Amino acid sequence: MDLLFNIIVSLIRIYSYGVIIYIFMSWFPGARESSIGQFLGSIVEPFLEPFRRFIPPIGMIDISPIVALITLQLATEGLAVVFNNLSRVL
């Protein structure tokens, strides 16, 4: 059970790093148009899209990725609670 939890948490952490890298790529002209930027965009944009629909930019700053990263962190903590309770039952 711990192995499954560790794998899921590791995947969420890797995905979070991908979101952070994708955010930083917006600071460099043409970075998102590179093959790596397009690959990350195809993975990250579907996750960020719902947040962007509900959270408008503040001036020129898009805070939706921050909310998305907080959501991933909360999901990790929620999974920890679920797996902890499952390990008690089993």
C-alpha positions as CSV (number, residue, x, y, z in Angstrom):
1,M,0.0,0.0,0.0
2,D,2.9,2.4,0.8
3,L,4.5,1.6,-2.5
4,L,1.3,2.7,-4.4
5,F,1.0,5.9,-2.3
6,N,4.7,6.7,-3.0
7,I,4.3,6.2,-6.7
8,I,1.2,8.4,-6.9
9,V,2.8,11.1,-4.8
10,S,5.9,11.0,-7.0
11,L,3.8,11.3,-10.1
12,I,2.0,14.3,-8.7
13,R,5.3,15.9,-7.7
14,I,6.7,15.4,-11.2
15,Y,3.6,16.9,-12.7
16,S,3.9,19.8,-10.4
17,Y,7.4,20.4,-11.6
18,G,6.2,20.2,-15.1
19,V,3.6,22.9,-14.3
20,I,6.3,25.1,-12.7
21,I,8.6,24.7,-15.7
22,Y,5.8,25.5,-18.1
23,I,5.0,28.7,-16.1
24,F,8.7,29.8,-16.2
25,M,8.8,29.1,-20.0
26,S,6.4,32.0,-20.4
27,W,9.2,34.3,-19.3
28,F,11.3,33.4,-22.3
29,P,10.3,34.4,-25.8
30,G,9.6,31.3,-28.0
31,A,10.2,28.8,-25.3
32,R,6.6,27.5,-25.4
33,E,6.8,27.1,-29.1
34,S,9.8,24.7,-28.8
35,S,9.2,21.0,-28.9
36,I,9.6,20.7,-25.1
37,G,7.2,23.7,-24.6
38,Q,4.6,22.1,-26.9
39,F,5.0,18.8,-25.1
40,L,4.6,20.4,-21.7
41,G,1.7,22.5,-23.0
42,S,-0.2,19.4,-24.2
43,I,0.1,17.9,-20.7
44,V,-0.3,21.0,-18.5
45,E,-2.9,23.1,-20.4
46,P,-5.8,20.7,-20.0
47,F,-5.2,20.9,-16.2
48,L,-4.8,24.7,-16.2
49,E,-7.8,25.4,-18.4
50,P,-10.6,25.0,-15.8
51,F,-8.7,27.2,-13.4
52,R,-8.2,29.9,-16.1
53,R,-12.0,29.9,-16.7
54,F,-12.8,30.7,-13.1
55,I,-9.9,32.9,-12.1
56,P,-9.3,36.0,-14.1
57,P,-5.8,37.4,-14.5
58,I,-4.9,40.3,-12.2
59,G,-3.6,42.9,-14.5
60,M,-1.0,41.0,-16.6
61,I,-0.5,38.3,-14.0
62,D,-2.2,34.9,-14.3
63,I,-2.6,33.4,-10.8
64,S,-4.5,30.3,-12.0
65,P,-1.3,28.2,-12.1
66,I,-0.6,29.0,-8.4
67,V,-4.1,27.9,-7.5
68,A,-3.6,24.7,-9.7
69,L,-0.4,24.0,-7.8
70,I,-2.1,24.5,-4.4
71,T,-4.8,22.1,-5.6
72,L,-2.2,19.5,-6.5
73,Q,-0.7,19.9,-3.0
74,L,-4.1,19.5,-1.4
75,A,-4.8,16.4,-3.5
76,T,-1.5,14.9,-2.2
77,E,-2.5,15.7,1.4
78,G,-5.9,14.2,0.8
79,L,-4.4,11.1,-0.6
80,A,-2.2,10.8,2.4
81,V,-5.3,10.8,4.7
82,V,-7.1,8.2,2.5
83,F,-4.1,5.9,2.4
84,N,-3.5,6.3,6.1
85,N,-7.1,5.3,6.8
86,L,-6.9,2.4,4.4
87,S,-3.8,1.1,6.0
88,R,-5.5,1.2,9.4
89,V,-8.5,-0.8,8.1
90,L,-6.3,-3.4,6.3
